[in-house]
Amino acid sequence: MRRDVQNSAKLFLSNELVLSRVYGIWAFVCILLFGFFAISSLASSMTKKVALYKEMRALNHDLNVKLQSINKLSEDISTAEKYIPLLEATIPQELNTHTYMVAFMQQAATAGFGVTDFVPASESADGEVPIMITLEGAGDLSALISGVEGMQRVTVVDSVKYEIHTDSTQATLYLRIFNL
């Protein structure tokens, strides 16, 4: 009888139809069990990927907005480059008070004044160079101020001190010129 049971078991296990069903059920049970364990890690992974996708999409949008802004600024710079020679003439890169002094003296002579003192500050503070100028003569002060403010180089007249003496007239101008 023992032999019959062994033969039955061998016959049962050798039967391909039964064996395929057993293997199919086993595969289904494995997929089902491992699927439940894997579904949580898959869901958390997908949630992280969706959050990362949203973050990358927002970052890409911000970068595109900044790129458009940079392109607009680049266009503005290329448009403004044609005005560099004019800017260099009105606000030069280097501090060159000598050429300004020559132009100022021409304006002073035209207005009827002689320059006795021309004292620029030794250093520029934030691109501003204060200058104190002493003038003598019986010239037209309003014509001088108008001529100085009309010069090609940007000039700001801060104050004017006008004194009439018995033998001469003296004017002191405090002004500022600029450099980049």
PyMOL commands that set and color helices and strands:
alter all, ss='L'
color gray80, all
select helices_A, chain A and resi 2-14+16-90+97-111+141-149
alter helices_A, ss='H'
color red, helices_A
select strands_A, chain A and resi 114-120+128-136+155-164+169-178
alter strands_A, ss='S'
color yellow, strands_A
deselect
rebuild
show_as cartoon
